[in-house]
Amino acid sequence: MIGSATSNDDWMKWAIVVLAPLLLVATGARAAAADGGQARAFAWRTANPASQGMDGAKLAAMKDSLAARHTKAFLVIRNDRIVYEWYQEGHGPDKQHYTASMAKAIVGGLSLAVAMSDGLIALDDQAAKYVTQWKDDPRKSKITIRQLGSHTSGIEDAEADNLPHEKLTGWKGDFWKRPAPPRDPFTLARDAAPVLFEPGSKMAYSNPGIAMLTYCVTACLRNAPHEDIRTLLRDRIMRPLGVGDEEWSVGYGKTYVVDGLPLVGSWGGGGYTARAVARVGRLMLRQGDWQGERLISAEAVRLVTHDVGAPGNCGVGWWNNNEGGFPELPKDAFWGSGAGHQVVFVVPSLNLIAVRNGNTLDASIDHQEALRIYLFRSLVQAVTDVPAVESETIHINSADSRQAHAPYPPSTFVKGVTFSERIIDGVTSGDQWATTWADDNNLYSAWGDGTGFGYRGGWSDRWTTYLGVPRVEGNPPDHKGYNVWGGYQPKSDAPAHYRNRQLDENLKPCSSLVCIDGVLYLYAVGKKAGAHGPWSLSRLLTSKDHARTWTDHGVLFEEPNGKFANVFTIQYGKDYTGIPSFQGDYVYLYGMENKDQTVNKGLLLARCDKHRLKERDAYEFFCGKVEKPSWTQDLREAKSVFHADDGVSWWASCTYNHPLGRYVLITTHPPFAGQFNDHKGFGMFESQRPWGPWKTLVYTRNVGSIIQGMTEGISFVIPSKWISDGGKTMWMVFAGRPSNPFYSFNSIKLRLQLASEE
């Protein structure tokens, strides 16, 4: 389906359908001839969407929606065929449109890929190798090419308070005004822009960082045939692609000579026709190959378009879905985008390319979210011949964790973990779901902020309890849950005391639940009476009648910085049996180093005689080394037994897999360090001892990569009762968001592949 400039403009329809292929052949031949025939001519052909496995009606509906949202150009290509092309009146296939930050991908990232293909530069090179002024700077000397390209260098952005560029003052204003040296953007990025955080520790978008990336690329081109990125791209990429010089421009049309280098801007300032952008997209989709000619190495394409292993999960100039942040998209999708929602979208597994130009789609929501809602999702849904999924599982190799920022090396005991795509929904409302295997052979759990089993109610529902306990009978997928204390139609006649968020109740949901000798011990997070501050203390409750009635023993931990406010007991077998001999009669439990989500990066370990759990003085804390554990009663001397630079969020869990003799620890974390109260990340680790050393099974900064559709994982726990097949099959209980359907007692099947099975 070829769209028209206006619904009544029949001549424009005819011109695009009939003349466009002829014009493209002529343009391609002209450009190839100008380049000495370095690559064979290529021309797009047009096709009916249905013939290429796309729904024409859906594409037409997309066009209508996009046209209503300030779109000027919309181009869709499948299997090297133009299946839909539409331009706003006054725009057209031969008219350039500004790129904004899409230039970071098709100029900055692309020029770096060419230089890497030539062996002139590498991602882990120190930027100071090319920027001599940085060699003695304590922070700038640490910055790498990888960090400049992935917005993790720490260099401050040239933005302030959402002001338009023309209203900015100082070095930030001059960066966008782009005067001559020494107030040019490159000199300012090099000398005036400060480094705000330790390079590589987190992500913060930085236009000056991209400027310095191109400074480094240009520096590596000294004495090469092409000494600036404009001529490099012209002769090595654009002309071989068959793109005429009149179809593209870069760098705001300027070249700045700084330190003897001819510098061309790559953070913005480009102008491309939609079809020129699409040809760049095709080159990247084909991993640097163009009509049988290798223009860029496949490895260089992969390095700039895929997750480069830095906070934020982006490539160099390009964004990607490698970790499943957009669960409805294939994970190999990648794109370049800029202000006003200029975008080139590439999905190799679908052989799909799309280009959109215009003004902002929706200013009320996040830039990337708007692309997902108005473009990406609809494009993928318009594909009618999606390749069949070979299995209903998601398999994660433990060794892959090295590419996913894991805090510990990959497991050599477990080769990989397979997650079933089938999720068992318990028809519940609530989160946390700390779970233990009791003496009556049932599981008992504890939820917060919900109605429990049997009914999904909101926070204001009359059945809502902010701390409730259910009983779970049977095994998945046929298990059944019943509320015992609190929630919807509980079995107990005793009222749940913690029904409201009133300050005098000062109690939040359970962080851990454990059954020992028939007694349930429930550790709940609380705060001081009347306090409006953070949840910073832990209280202990017990039940001797399988959760029907409870005794509150008051505050157990009230420590500086909220240490041990969240307590996570290690789960063993039925009624706390199946414990390794070295543990004796001790109960082991973890606690956070710091209650503040923005700074907590580790877990502490405590132990207590199982007969004295109500006594604060009976708890001892790990203070030794992995190879030589020792214990102290002084919490100030405790040492972390687990550390992750990305952070460790509120709810962790640990279960002893008795058949395998391994502790399985699960943590949640932000997608990058310092993000507050965020559980988008998921980690699973194994060790032979509760204090480590730990090895990584799974580590991702986006839980949607393993549980499709989920954007935030609140809590995860593996009930020891649900471990089978010699320890290789486990079921995991979890809660997350979006609330519908994930704010519930969900369960998912996991399968471990042991290294010994190879």
N, C-alpha and C positions, 0 to 999 in steps of 0.2 A: 504494500500500500504506500504510494507516494503522496504525501500531503501537499496542500497548496497554501499559498500565502494568505488567501482569504477563501472562504467557502464558495464564493461566486466567481473566482478568478480562473475561468477555464483555460485561458491562454497560458497562464503560469503553470497550471497542471501539465499541459502538453509540452511546454518548454522543458520542464524538469524531467519528464518521463522520456522524451524523445531525444533531446539535444544533450542532456547531461553526460551520457556515456561517451558521445562523440567528443565533447569538450574535454573530458577526462583523459581519453586516449591521446588527444593532441597535446594536452598539458604534460602528461607523463612522458611522451616521446620527446617534447621540447626540452624538458629538464634532463632527461637521460642523455640526450645529445650534447647538451651543454656540459655535462659531466664526463664526456668521453665514453659514454656507454658502460659505466662501471657496474650498473645493475640492470637487469632486464626490466623493460617497461611493464607496468601493471596498471590495470584500470578496473575500478569497481563495476560490477554489473548489477542491474536492478532485478528484483524478483518479488513475486507475490509472497507476503508473509507466510501463508500456509505452506507454500512449497519448501520453506526453510524452517518449518517447525515452530512458527509463531502465530499467535492469535491476532489477526488484523483488527478485529473489533476492539480488543483490549488496547492495542497500540493507538487506535484512533481516539479512544476515550482518554488515554494518557495525554495525547496531543491537546485535546480540549482542556484538560485540567492544567497542563503546563502553560498553554496559551493564556489562560485566565490568571496565571501567576508570573507574568512579565517575561515569558520566554520568547527569544528571538530566533533560535535555531534548535532543532531537535532532529538528530540523525541516529538511526539504528541500523547496525550491520550484523548479519548473521551468516556464517559460512562464506565470507567474502562477498556477500550480496547485500546491496542496500535494500532493506525491506521496508523502511519508512524514512521519509525525509520531508521536513516542513520548515518553512521560514516565515517569520513575520513580514508583513508588507514593508518594503523598504530595506529589508535584509535579503541575503541570498547566498548561494553556494560559493560565490567568488569574492565575498566581502569579508574582510578581517573583522574579528571581534576581540576586544581586550581579554587577556588571560587572567588578570589578577594573579593570585598565588598558584593557579594551575601551572604557572611558569616554573615553580619550584620542582615540579615533576618533569615537564617536557623540555625544560632548559637546564635547570640546576642538576637534577638527578640524571638526566640523559647525558650531559657533558661529562659528569663524573664517571658514568658507565663506560663511555668511550675511552677516557683516560685510564681507567682500571683495565680495560681490555688490552691496552697498549703496555701495561705493566709500569706505568709512570707513577701511580699512586695507589694506596691501599687504605681500607677503612680504618685500620688500627694504627696508621701513621699518626704521630704527634703533629698537630697543626703547627707547632713551633718549628718543625722541620722546614716549613714553607713561609712562616711568618717570623722572621728573626727577632722582631720587637717583643715577642712573647717568651723568648727563651728563659729569661730571668724572672718572669712574673710567677709568683707562687701558685696561682690558680690557672692562669691562661696557659702556662707551660704544660698542664696536665690534659688539656683539651685534645681530643682526637677527631679525625675526619668523620668517624661514625657518629660522634656526639654533635658535631656541627650539623650534619645532615638530618639527624633525628630529633632535633630540638631538645637535646639533653645536655648541651654545653654549659648552661647556666648564664649565657650572655643575655642581658636584659633586652626585651623587645622594645621597638620604637613606637610604642603605643602608650596611651595614658588616659584613664578615666573615660573611655569610650568616646573621646573627642575625635572629630574628623581631622584628617592629617593636616589640613590647611590651618587649623587652629593650634596645633602643637608648637611649642617653643623650645629653645635650647637645641641640644644635639638631636633630639627626637624630631623636632620640626625640620631641621636641616636635612636629616636623613631622607625625608619625603620630598623636600623642595629640590634636592639633588643639585646644589651649586657646585662650582668647580673646586678642585683641591685647594686648600687642605680641609674644606668643609664638605667634601664629597661623601657619599654614603659609605664607601669602603674605608676611608681613613677614620670616619666616626665609629664604624663598627669595630675597627681594629683598636682604636685608642680611647674613645670616649664611652662606649657602652660598657658598663661594669658587669662583672660576673657575680650573680646573686646567690649561687649555691655551688656546692661541690660538683664539678663536672661528672656527669653520668649518674648522679644520685636520683634524679627525677626528671620529668618532662615539663618544659615551659616553652610555649611557642615563641620563636625568635626569628624575625626577619633579618636582623644583623648577623645572626648565626649563619643563615643561608648565604648572606653576602660574603662572609669569611670562608665558607665552603668554596665558593667560586673563586675567591682570592687564591686559595690553596690549589685548586685545579689549574688556574691560570699560571701559577708559579711553577707547577710541574710541567707545563708546556714550553718553558723556556728552551729555545733552540730546537723546538719541534717544528714540523712543517706548518702547523697552524698555531699561532701564539695567542689567540684569543678564542673564547668559546663561540663567538658568532661565526667566524670563518670555519672553526672546527665542525660545528653542527651543519653549516651550509654544505661543505664539501664531503663530509664523512657520513652525514645522515640525510638531510633534507633533499638535496639533489638526487642522490641515489634512490630515495623514496619516490621520486617523480613529482616533488613539490616545487613549483616555480617560486622564484625569489619574491614575486609580487604577492604570494599567498601567506607570507609569514614575516614577522619582525620580532626582535628581542631587545631587551635592555633599555627600554624607553628611548630607543634610537640614539643612545649616547655611548661613548667609550671614554673612560677615565684612565689616565696614565698616572699610576701611583707606584712608587718604588720601581719604576721602569716597566711595570706590567700594564698591558692594555686590558682594563677590567670592564666587563659588561654585566649589567645587573641580571640576576636570575631569580630574585624573590617575587618579581612582578614585572610589569612593563612590557609584556609580549602582546602581539597581535597575530592571530591565526584564523584562517578559515576553518569551518567545522570539519571539512574533509581533510585538511592538512593535519589537524589534530588526530583525526581518525587513522591516518596513515602511521603516525607515531604510535598510536595504540595498537595497530596491527603488528608493527615491528616488535613491540614488547610482548604481545600475545604469542608471537612466533619465536620468542626467546632470542631476538637479535638477528634472525635470518630473514632475508628479503629476496624472494624469488631465486633461492639457491645460493645467494651471496651472503657470506657472514659479515655483517656490519658491526656487530657487537658480540662479545662472547656470551654464551648462555649463562655462565656464572655471574658475569657483571650485571646482566638483566635481573637475575634472581636476587642479587645483593641489594639492588636499589628498589625493587618492587615488593620484596618480602620483608617480614619483620627482621630488623638488623640486630635484635637481641638487646635493645635498650628500653628503658621505661617508656610506656606509651604505645608499644607494639607497631610503630610505623616503620616504613622503609626510609629511603633518602629522597625526600620530596614527594614520594608516593605514599598513599595510605593503603591498608590492606585488611582483609578479613581472616588472616591466618589463624587467629585464636577464636573465631566464631563470634565476634562481638555483635554482628548482625546475623542471628541464627537462620534467617530465611534465605540468606545468600550462600552460595558455595564458598568454601574456605579459600579457594584460590583467587577469588575476586580481588582486584586492586584498582585504584583510581587516583587521579590527580584532580585537585579542586581548588577554587579560589573564591574570593569575595564576589557576591552576586550570584553564587552557585554556578560558576563556570566549571565544567567537569568533563573529564574523559573517563569512562567506566569500562573496564576490561574483565571478562570472565573466560579464561582459557578453556575450562572444562565444558563450557557451553558454546565456545567459538563465537562469542558475543562481544560487540563493541558498541558503545553509545557515546554521543557527544551532546551536551546541552549548553547553550549560551543564553544570556539574558541578564535580568536584574534579579534581586533577591526573591527566592520562592516564598519564604515565610520568615519574617524577622522575629517572630515571637518564640521560636524554638531554636535549639542548638543547630549549628551549621550542618554537621554530619547527620543529625537526626532528620533534618529537612530533606537531605538527599535520599536518605533511606525511605522516608514516607512517600515522597512525591515522585521519585525516580527509580531507585534501585529495586525496591520490593516489587513495584508494578512491572518492571522490565522482566525480572526473573519469572514472575507469575504469568507473563505473556508467552513464555516458552512452553510449547506443548509436547515436546519430545525429549524431556529431561532424561538423561541416561538412568537406567534402573540401578538402584542401590544393590550392591552385591550381598550385603548382609544387614541385619538390623542391629548392628553394634557399632560402637566407636572404640577403636583400639589406640592406646597410647603406649608407645615404646618408652621404657624407663630412660634409655639413653638419649631420647629426644629432649629430655628435660634440660640438657646442657644448652639447648638453643632457646630455652624459655625462662632464662634468668633464675634458675633454681638455686636455693641457698646451699644445697649439699650435692655431692656427686651422685650420679645415677646408681641405682641398685645393681649389684652383680648377682644377687640371689633371685630377684624377680625381673624377668626380661620385659614384661609389659602388663598393662591392665586393660581389660576390655569392659566397656560400659554398655549395657543393654540400652536400646533406645526406648524400650517399654517402661513407662513409669506407672507404678501402682499408686493411685490416689486414695487415701484413706477416708475421703469425704469428711474432712475436719477443718477446723479453723484454729490457727495458732502457730507459734514458732518455738524454737529451742529444742524441745523433744529429747531431752536427756533421757537415756533408756538403760534399764538394768534387768538382768535375768534373775528372778526371785525363786525362793524355795518351793513355791507351788507350781513351778514350771511355766509360769506366765512371764511376759515382759511387763514391766511398769515403766511409765514414762511421765514426763511433766512438761506441760506447755505453758506459754505465756501469751497474754493478749488475745484471747479467743474463746470460742465456745466448745472446743474439744471435738470429740467424735460425734457423728450422727447428724450434724446440722452446721451449716456455715452461716454464722452471724457476724455482723460488724461490731466495731468496738463499743457502740452504744447499745447493742442488743442486751436484753434483760438476762440472757444466759451467759454473757461474757464474763470470764474470770481471768484475772491477771496472774493467777497461779493455780493451776488445776492438775489433777493426776488421773490418767486413765489406765486400764488394764488391757493388754493386747494378747489375745489368745491365738494359738496356731502359728503356722509358718506361711511366708509369702509364696505365691500370690494370693492365698486363700485366708490370710489372717483376718481377724475381726477385732475391733476396738470398742471398749465400753468405758464411759466416764465413771470413775469411782468417787472422786472428790472434786466438786465444782464443775462448771460447764453445763451443757445441755443434758437434762434428765439424769443426774448422777445417781449412782447406786447407794451412796452414803446418805444417811439422814443428817449427818453433821454438816452444818453449813461451811462453805469455803470462806475463810475470813478475808481473803485478799481479792475482793471483787471490784474495787475501785482504785483509782490512782490518787487517793487522798494522802496527804503528806504524813498524817499520823499513822498510817499503815506502813509507811516507809519500807515496803518490800516489793521487789520485782520478781521476774520469773526465776525458775530454778536454773542453776548452771550445771549441777551434777546430781545424780541420783544413784545410790548403790544399795544393794541388799546384802546384809551380812548376818548370818545366823537367824534368818527370818525377820530381821528388823530393817525397815527402809530408812536410810539416812538421806535427807534432802538438803543440799547446800543452795541457798537462795541469795541473790544479789540484793542489797538494800542500801539505804542512805540514812543519815541521821534524822531523827524525828524533827519535822518542821523544816528540813533543809530543802533548798531549791537547787543545790549543786549536783555534781555527778554522783552516780551510783558507785559508792566507794567502800562498801563493807560487805561482809558475808555473814549470813545467819544460818543456823543449823536447826532443822526440824526432824523429828523422828516419828515413825508409825510402827506399831506392833500388830496391827490388824489389816495388813495389806492395803493401806492407804485410806481406810474409812475414817479414821480419826488421826489427828496429828498433835504432837507436843512441840511447841516453839521453845527452843533452848536459848534464844537470844543471840547476840552478836558473838561470832567466833573470831573473825579477823576484821580488825579496823586499823589498817596500817598506813604509813605515809605513802602518798602517791597512789593509793588504792591497790597496793599489792595484795594479791590473793582475794580481791573482791569477787573475781570470777574463779571458781574452783572446779577442776575437772578430774574426777577420780578415774583411774584406770579400770576398765571393765574386764573381768575374768569370766569364769564359767558360772554355772547355776549356783546361786547362793554363795558367790565368791569362792568357788572351788577351782581347781586346776591352776593353782598359783605355783610359779617356779620356786624351787627350794631355797634359793638365795634370799627370797623376800620374807620368809618366816611368817610371823603374824602381823606384818605391817600392811597398812593400806597406803598405796602411793597415789599422789594427786598433784596435778599441775596448777599453777596460778600465773597470772600475768605479772610481768615486771612492773608495769605502769598502766593505770586505768585509762590514761589519756590515749585515745586512738591515734592521734597524730604522731606520737612519739614511741609507743610501745613496739618493740622489735623482738621480744623474747619471752620465753616461758621459764619459770622457776619450778623446782620439784620439791615436794615435801613428802614425809612419811609419818605415820602415826600408828601406834599399836591399835589393832582393830577393836579392842575393848575400851579404849580411852578417847574415842573420836570427839566426845563432847568437851574435852579438856584442852584449852588452847596451849597450855604448857607442855602437853604431850607431843606436840608437832615438832619435828626436826626438818631442817632444810639442807638441801644438797649444797656443799661448799667445796667439793674436791675437784678431781679431774676425771675424765672418762675412764682412764686406765686405773685410777685409784680413787674411788668414791669415798667421801667423808661427809659428816653431818654436823650441823650446829643448831642450837635452839635460838640463835640470834638471827632473825630474818635479814638484818642489815649485812650479814656476811654471806648471804646466799649468792650463788653464781648461776647464771643462765645455763640451762641444759639444751636449749633450742634457740637459735637466732636466725632471723631473716631480715635483710635490709629493706625489703618491701613492707615489712611490718607484720604483726600478728594481731588480728582483730578479736572481737569479744569472745566468740564461742569456738573452742577447740575441743577435741575428743581424742581418746586413746583406748584401743581395745587390744588385748593380748590374743593373738591367733595361736591357740595352743597346739594344733597339729603341726604348724610350721615353726613354732618357737620364735615368733616375731611379734614385736609391738608395732601396731599400725597407728600412727599419729596423723590426725587430719587437722589442718588449720585453714582459716580464711584470711585474706589480706587485701589491701587496696591494689588497684592495677599499677600504681606507682607510689613510691614512698611519700609519706606526708599527707596523703589524702584522708580526710576525716570520715570516720564512721562508714567505711565503704567495704563491702565484702564481695566485690566482683571477682577476686582471685581465689583459687583453690589449690591446696597442696596436700599431698599424701606421701608419708615417709615411713620407712621401716628401720627397726633396730633390734638387736638381741638383748638390749638393756634399756630400761626406761630413761636413762640419762644419756643415751647415745653410745657410739657415734651413729648419726642418722644418714640414711641413704634415700635418694629421691625415687619415688614410684611415679608420681604425677605432679606437675607444677605448671599452672597456667594463670595468666593474669585476667582471664575471662572465663568464668565458669560455664558460659554458654557453649564453649568449645567441647564440653563433655556432657552437659545436660542441655539439650537443644531447647531453645525458647526461654531459658532462665537468664536473667540479667544480673541477679545478685543472690548469692548463697548465704543465708543467715547462719545455719547450723547443719552439721553433718555428724552422724554417729553410726558405727557398725555394731549392732547387737551381737554379742558372742553366741547367743542361741542360734543365730541365722548364719553360722559358718559351717560349711559342709565340704564334702569331696576332698578330704585330707587338707582342708584349709584353703583350697584353691578357689572355692566359690563363696562369696560373701554378699550379703544384702546391706545396703546403706540407707538409713533413714535420713531425710533432709527436709528443710524448709527454706523458702527463698521468695524472690519476687521476679516478675510481677505477681501481685497477690492472688489473682485468678489465673492459673490454678495452683501456684506453687506455695502459697501461704498455708501449708497443710502438713499432715503426717504422710509424706511421700516416701516411697521406697523404690530402689533401683538395684538391679542385680549386677554384681561385679565378678569378673573372672580373672584370676592371676595366671599369667604364663611364667612358669619357673624357668630359670636359665638351664636347669638340669634336664629340661624336657627337649632341648634342641637335639 
